[in-house]
Amino acid sequence: MAMIKTYRRDGDDALHYREAWNDGDGVWTHEGKVGTKGKSRFHTTRGPARPNRPTATEFIRAFTEDAAADGFHPVPDDQHGWVVLQCWTHTPDLSHPDDDRLFEQGQDALDQYLGWRGVGHYDGNDLGGDPPAEYELEGTVLNLFCRVVDTALGVKIVRRFAREFDVTSKYVIGAREPGADTPYRLAWSPRRQDKEFRL
């Protein structure tokens, strides 16, 4: 599935997305302000019953050219930031129902949540280690990594996802601005005294 993602900042510095991807006998387009669901539309492409329609390749090429003419361009990989949803599970083996739900369903749900709001995508996990001693938990640490086009918006969306998905584990959110040597920082914690983020 070919997917084109483009972005543009308006005069008020708000970031907007415009994207397209082929799906079966057509192409989806999706656009809006980053952080919102925006609007999506399905466009049928050339087929036996529609010989005068453009092919998916032609449609996406025209879409890319039109987006560029309107000031939308891809964000290079080195300009993406990272947001990490760090959860401290109830049990080390994820046998608690809430841990199992988070691991088995949460990753796809997080990817969908980020994607439909133009923020970015889920990019893998890291499992292991001990939760902070002050929480007195017997579980382990689950880090869910998200690649985002705007770190501040990414933190807001990941925090909103955690509430709407009803993440019952204790969790914090870390963030890293673009740049090879940029460190992670604590972006959100339920405890005001927390000042550092540790992977």
C-alpha contacts under 8 A as a table, 3 or more apart, distances in Angstrom:
res1	aa1	res2	aa2	distance
1	M	21	W	6.64
1	M	22	N	5.89
1	M	23	D	6.91
2	A	21	W	5.45
2	A	22	N	5.99
3	M	19	E	7.22
3	M	20	A	5.68
3	M	21	W	4.25
3	M	22	N	7.05
4	I	19	E	5.31
4	I	20	A	5.24
4	I	21	W	6.33
4	I	60	I	7.82
4	I	64	T	7.51
4	I	74	P	7.90
5	K	17	Y	7.15
5	K	18	R	6.22
5	K	19	E	4.42
5	K	20	A	6.81
5	K	73	H	7.76
5	K	74	P	5.84
6	T	17	Y	5.70
6	T	18	R	5.29
6	T	19	E	5.94
6	T	67	A	7.32
6	T	72	F	5.21
6	T	73	H	4.52
6	T	74	P	4.30
6	T	75	V	6.90
7	Y	15	L	6.77
7	Y	16	H	5.50
7	Y	17	Y	4.46
7	Y	18	R	6.25
7	Y	71	G	7.92
7	Y	72	F	4.75
7	Y	73	H	5.30
7	Y	74	P	6.06
7	Y	75	V	6.90
8	R	15	L	5.71
8	R	16	H	5.29
8	R	17	Y	6.58
8	R	71	G	5.98
8	R	72	F	4.72
8	R	73	H	6.69
9	R	12	D	7.66
9	R	13	D	5.22
9	R	14	A	5.29
9	R	15	L	4.39
9	R	16	H	6.11
10	D	13	D	5.18
10	D	14	A	5.50
10	D	15	L	6.60
10	D	16	H	7.55
11	G	14	A	7.43
14	A	33	K	7.37
14	A	34	V	7.92
15	L	33	K	6.09
15	L	34	V	5.67
16	H	31	E	7.46
16	H	32	G	5.69
16	H	33	K	4.21
16	H	34	V	5.18
16	H	118	G	7.99
17	Y	30	H	7.95
17	Y	31	E	5.39
17	Y	32	G	5.62
17	Y	33	K	6.13
17	Y	34	V	6.06
17	Y	72	F	7.60
17	Y	118	G	5.98
18	R	29	T	7.42
18	R	30	H	5.87
18	R	31	E	4.28
18	R	32	G	6.78
18	R	67	A	7.26
18	R	72	F	7.25
19	E	29	T	5.72
19	E	30	H	5.28
19	E	31	E	6.24
20	A	27	V	6.72
20	A	28	W	5.46
20	A	29	T	4.36
20	A	30	H	6.26
20	A	60	I	6.93
20	A	63	F	7.65
21	W	27	V	5.53
21	W	28	W	5.44
21	W	29	T	6.79
21	W	60	I	7.61
22	N	25	D	7.85
22	N	26	G	5.87
22	N	27	V	4.17
22	N	28	W	6.24
22	N	56	A	6.34
23	D	26	G	5.52
23	D	27	V	5.59
23	D	28	W	6.96
24	G	27	V	7.81
25	D	44	T	6.01
25	D	45	T	5.99
25	D	46	R	7.67
25	D	47	G	7.47
26	G	42	F	6.72
26	G	43	H	5.37
26	G	44	T	4.10
26	G	45	T	4.74
26	G	46	R	7.99
26	G	56	A	6.40
27	V	42	F	5.77
27	V	43	H	5.16
27	V	44	T	6.45
27	V	45	T	7.06
27	V	56	A	6.35
27	V	59	F	7.69
27	V	60	I	7.83
28	W	40	S	6.79
28	W	41	R	5.60
28	W	42	F	4.47
28	W	43	H	6.16
29	T	40	S	5.47
29	T	41	R	5.34
29	T	42	F	6.48
29	T	43	H	7.75
30	H	38	G	6.82
30	H	39	K	5.55
30	H	40	S	4.18
30	H	41	R	6.56
31	E	38	G	5.39
31	E	39	K	5.55
31	E	40	S	6.60
31	E	118	G	7.94
32	G	36	T	6.63
32	G	37	K	6.87
32	G	38	G	4.06
32	G	39	K	6.32
32	G	117	R	7.97
32	G	118	G	7.68
33	K	36	T	5.69
33	K	37	K	7.90
33	K	38	G	6.53
33	K	117	R	7.85
33	K	118	G	7.57
34	V	117	R	5.86
34	V	118	G	5.06
34	V	119	V	5.81
34	V	153	L	7.75
35	G	117	R	4.82
35	G	118	G	6.33
35	G	119	V	6.12
35	G	153	L	6.54
35	G	154	G	7.94
35	G	157	I	6.67
36	T	116	W	7.71
36	T	117	R	4.75
36	T	118	G	7.33
37	K	116	W	5.41
37	K	117	R	4.56
37	K	118	G	7.49
38	G	116	W	7.78
38	G	117	R	6.98
44	T	53	R	7.63
45	T	50	R	7.23
45	T	53	R	5.37
45	T	54	P	5.54
45	T	55	T	5.25
45	T	56	A	5.83
45	T	59	F	7.73
46	R	49	A	7.85
46	R	50	R	5.22
46	R	51	P	5.36
46	R	52	N	6.55
46	R	53	R	4.57
46	R	54	P	5.37
46	R	55	T	4.95
46	R	56	A	7.49
47	G	50	R	4.90
47	G	51	P	5.61
47	G	53	R	7.71
48	P	51	P	5.83
50	R	53	R	5.74
54	P	57	T	7.88
54	P	58	E	5.65
54	P	59	F	5.81
55	T	58	E	5.11
55	T	59	F	6.10
56	A	59	F	5.04
56	A	60	I	6.09
57	T	60	I	5.29
57	T	61	R	6.10
58	E	61	R	5.10
58	E	62	A	6.20
59	F	62	A	5.23
59	F	63	F	6.03
60	I	63	F	4.82
60	I	64	T	6.05
61	R	64	T	5.21
61	R	65	E	6.32
62	A	65	E	5.09
62	A	66	D	6.08
63	F	66	D	5.18
63	F	67	A	6.05
64	T	67	A	5.11
64	T	68	A	6.17
65	E	68	A	5.18
65	E	69	A	6.22
66	D	69	A	5.04
66	D	70	D	6.34
67	A	70	D	5.09
67	A	71	G	6.39
67	A	72	F	5.01
67	A	73	H	7.20
68	A	71	G	4.99
68	A	72	F	4.85
68	A	73	H	5.87
69	A	72	F	7.32
75	V	79	Q	6.44
75	V	80	H	7.18
75	V	149	V	7.08
76	P	79	Q	5.45
76	P	80	H	7.05
77	D	80	H	5.49
78	D	178	P	6.33
78	D	179	G	6.55
78	D	180	A	7.92
79	Q	149	V	7.26
79	Q	178	P	5.18
79	Q	179	G	7.20
80	H	147	R	6.42
80	H	148	V	5.52
80	H	149	V	4.90
80	H	150	D	7.13
80	H	177	E	7.56
80	H	178	P	5.42
81	G	147	R	5.96
81	G	148	V	5.24
81	G	149	V	6.19
81	G	150	D	6.57
81	G	151	T	5.56
81	G	175	A	7.51
81	G	176	R	5.69
81	G	177	E	4.70
81	G	178	P	4.55
81	G	179	G	7.91
82	W	145	F	6.96
82	W	146	C	5.60
82	W	147	R	4.79
82	W	148	V	5.76
82	W	151	T	6.60
82	W	175	A	5.52
82	W	176	R	5.01
82	W	177	E	6.57
82	W	178	P	7.55
83	V	145	F	6.09
83	V	146	C	5.11
83	V	147	R	6.59
83	V	148	V	7.06
83	V	151	T	6.77
83	V	154	G	6.44
83	V	155	V	6.30
83	V	158	V	7.80
83	V	173	I	7.00
83	V	174	G	5.71
83	V	175	A	4.34
83	V	176	R	6.44
84	V	143	N	6.22
84	V	144	L	5.47
84	V	145	F	4.63
84	V	146	C	6.04
84	V	173	I	5.56
84	V	174	G	5.00
84	V	175	A	6.13
85	L	143	N	5.78
85	L	144	L	5.09
85	L	145	F	6.67
85	L	158	V	7.06
85	L	171	Y	6.98
85	L	172	V	6.29
85	L	173	I	4.82
85	L	174	G	6.71
86	Q	141	V	6.85
86	Q	142	L	5.70
86	Q	143	N	4.43
86	Q	144	L	6.31
86	Q	171	Y	5.38
86	Q	172	V	5.36
86	Q	173	I	5.92
86	Q	174	G	7.44
87	C	141	V	5.86
87	C	142	L	5.13
87	C	143	N	6.38
87	C	169	S	5.97
87	C	170	K	5.75
87	C	171	Y	4.22
87	C	172	V	6.69
88	W	131	P	5.63
88	W	137	L	7.59
88	W	139	G	6.35
88	W	140	T	5.64
88	W	141	V	4.75
88	W	142	L	6.30
88	W	169	S	5.82
88	W	170	K	5.39
88	W	171	Y	6.04
89	T	92	P	6.98
89	T	94	L	6.94
89	T	99	D	5.89
89	T	137	L	7.65
89	T	138	E	7.79
89	T	139	G	4.68
89	T	140	T	5.38
89	T	141	V	6.36
89	T	142	L	7.15
89	T	169	S	5.55
89	T	170	K	7.23
90	H	94	L	7.21
90	H	96	H	6.35
90	H	99	D	6.67
90	H	137	L	6.47
90	H	138	E	6.22
90	H	139	G	4.60
90	H	140	T	7.47
90	H	169	S	6.78
91	T	94	L	5.29
91	T	95	S	6.31
91	T	96	H	6.20
91	T	99	D	7.54
91	T	138	E	5.74
91	T	139	G	3.79
91	T	140	T	6.64
92	P	95	S	7.76
92	P	138	E	6.73
92	P	139	G	4.18
92	P	140	T	4.95
93	D	139	G	7.62
94	L	97	P	7.72
94	L	99	D	5.01
94	L	100	D	5.43
94	L	103	F	7.89
94	L	139	G	7.74
95	S	99	D	6.67
95	S	100	D	6.16
96	H	99	D	5.25
96	H	100	D	6.21
97	P	100	D	5.09
97	P	101	R	6.08
98	D	101	R	5.12
98	D	102	L	6.16
98	D	167	V	7.70
98	D	168	T	6.67
98	D	169	S	7.45
99	D	102	L	5.15
99	D	103	F	6.19
99	D	169	S	7.38
100	D	103	F	5.20
100	D	104	E	5.83
101	R	104	E	5.25
101	R	105	Q	5.42
101	R	106	G	6.60
102	L	105	Q	5.61
102	L	106	G	4.41
102	L	107	Q	7.20
102	L	167	V	7.10
103	F	106	G	5.65
103	F	107	Q	6.48
104	E	107	Q	6.93
105	Q	108	D	5.91
105	Q	109	A	6.22
106	G	109	A	4.95
106	G	110	L	5.86
106	G	165	F	7.65
107	Q	110	L	5.17
107	Q	111	D	6.30
107	Q	122	Y	7.09
107	Q	144	L	7.40
108	D	111	D	5.08
108	D	112	Q	6.23
108	D	122	Y	7.85
109	A	112	Q	5.17
109	A	113	Y	6.05
110	L	113	Y	4.97
110	L	114	L	6.16
110	L	121	H	7.86
110	L	122	Y	6.42
110	L	158	V	7.78
110	L	161	F	6.95
111	D	114	L	5.35
111	D	115	G	6.04
111	D	121	H	5.11
111	D	122	Y	4.61
112	Q	115	G	5.07
112	Q	116	W	5.99
112	Q	121	H	7.66
113	Y	116	W	5.65
113	Y	117	R	6.57
113	Y	161	F	6.96
114	L	117	R	5.40
114	L	118	G	6.39
114	L	119	V	5.29
114	L	120	G	5.45
114	L	121	H	5.55
114	L	122	Y	7.40
114	L	157	I	7.14
114	L	158	V	7.72
115	G	118	G	5.17
115	G	119	V	6.15
115	G	120	G	5.60
115	G	121	H	5.70
116	W	119	V	7.87
117	R	120	G	7.99
119	V	148	V	5.52
119	V	149	V	5.94
119	V	150	D	6.94
119	V	153	L	7.28
119	V	154	G	6.18
119	V	157	I	7.93
120	G	146	C	7.04
120	G	147	R	5.57
120	G	148	V	4.31
120	G	149	V	6.09
120	G	154	G	7.82
121	H	146	C	5.64
121	H	147	R	5.55
121	H	148	V	6.67
122	Y	144	L	7.36
122	Y	145	F	6.00
122	Y	146	C	4.36
122	Y	147	R	6.35
123	D	144	L	7.61
123	D	145	F	5.37
123	D	146	C	5.29
123	D	147	R	6.31
124	G	144	L	6.19
124	G	145	F	5.58
124	G	146	C	7.60
125	N	142	L	6.99
125	N	143	N	5.37
125	N	144	L	4.65
125	N	145	F	5.87
126	D	142	L	5.92
126	D	143	N	5.09
126	D	144	L	6.85
127	L	140	T	7.28
127	L	141	V	5.78
127	L	142	L	4.67
127	L	143	N	6.39
128	G	140	T	5.56
128	G	141	V	5.20
128	G	142	L	6.64
129	G	140	T	5.54
129	G	141	V	5.46
130	D	133	A	7.87
130	D	138	E	7.93
130	D	139	G	7.05
130	D	140	T	5.15
130	D	141	V	6.07
131	P	135	Y	7.21
131	P	136	E	7.94
131	P	137	L	6.51
131	P	138	E	7.73
131	P	139	G	6.93
131	P	140	T	5.88
131	P	141	V	5.87
132	P	135	Y	5.89
132	P	136	E	7.49
132	P	137	L	7.93
133	A	136	E	5.42
133	A	137	L	7.35
143	N	199	L	7.65
148	V	151	T	6.15
148	V	154	G	5.98
149	V	154	G	7.67
150	D	153	L	5.48
150	D	154	G	5.92
151	T	154	G	4.82
151	T	155	V	6.20
151	T	175	A	6.78
151	T	176	R	7.32
151	T	177	E	6.43
152	A	155	V	5.29
152	A	156	K	6.56
153	L	156	K	5.12
153	L	157	I	6.20
154	G	157	I	5.17
154	G	158	V	6.05
155	V	158	V	5.22
155	V	159	R	6.05
155	V	173	I	7.13
155	V	174	G	7.97
155	V	175	A	7.25
155	V	187	A	6.99
155	V	188	W	7.98
156	K	159	R	5.21
156	K	160	R	6.15
157	I	160	R	4.98
157	I	161	F	6.04
158	V	161	F	4.93
158	V	162	A	6.22
158	V	173	I	7.99
159	R	162	A	5.13
159	R	163	R	6.52
159	R	173	I	7.53
160	R	163	R	5.21
160	R	164	E	6.18
161	F	164	E	5.11
161	F	165	F	5.74
162	A	165	F	5.29
162	A	166	D	5.89
162	A	167	V	5.22
163	R	166	D	4.99
163	R	167	V	6.39
164	E	167	V	7.88
167	V	170	K	7.91
171	Y	189	S	7.29
171	Y	190	P	7.95
172	V	186	L	7.72
172	V	187	A	7.81
172	V	188	W	5.74
172	V	189	S	4.79
172	V	190	P	7.20
173	I	186	L	6.36
173	I	187	A	5.46
173	I	188	W	5.06
173	I	189	S	6.65
174	G	184	Y	6.19
174	G	185	R	5.53
174	G	186	L	4.63
174	G	187	A	4.99
174	G	188	W	6.90
174	G	197	F	6.15
175	A	184	Y	5.30
175	A	185	R	5.48
175	A	186	L	6.53
175	A	187	A	5.92
176	R	182	T	6.34
176	R	183	P	5.96
176	R	184	Y	4.49
176	R	185	R	6.38
177	E	182	T	6.25
177	E	183	P	7.78
177	E	184	Y	7.72
178	P	182	T	6.80
179	G	182	T	5.32
184	Y	197	F	6.75
184	Y	198	R	7.94
185	R	196	E	6.43
185	R	197	F	5.49
186	L	189	S	7.38
186	L	195	K	6.45
186	L	196	E	5.39
186	L	197	F	4.64
189	S	192	R	6.89
189	S	194	D	6.69
191	R	194	D	5.65
192	R	195	K	7.77
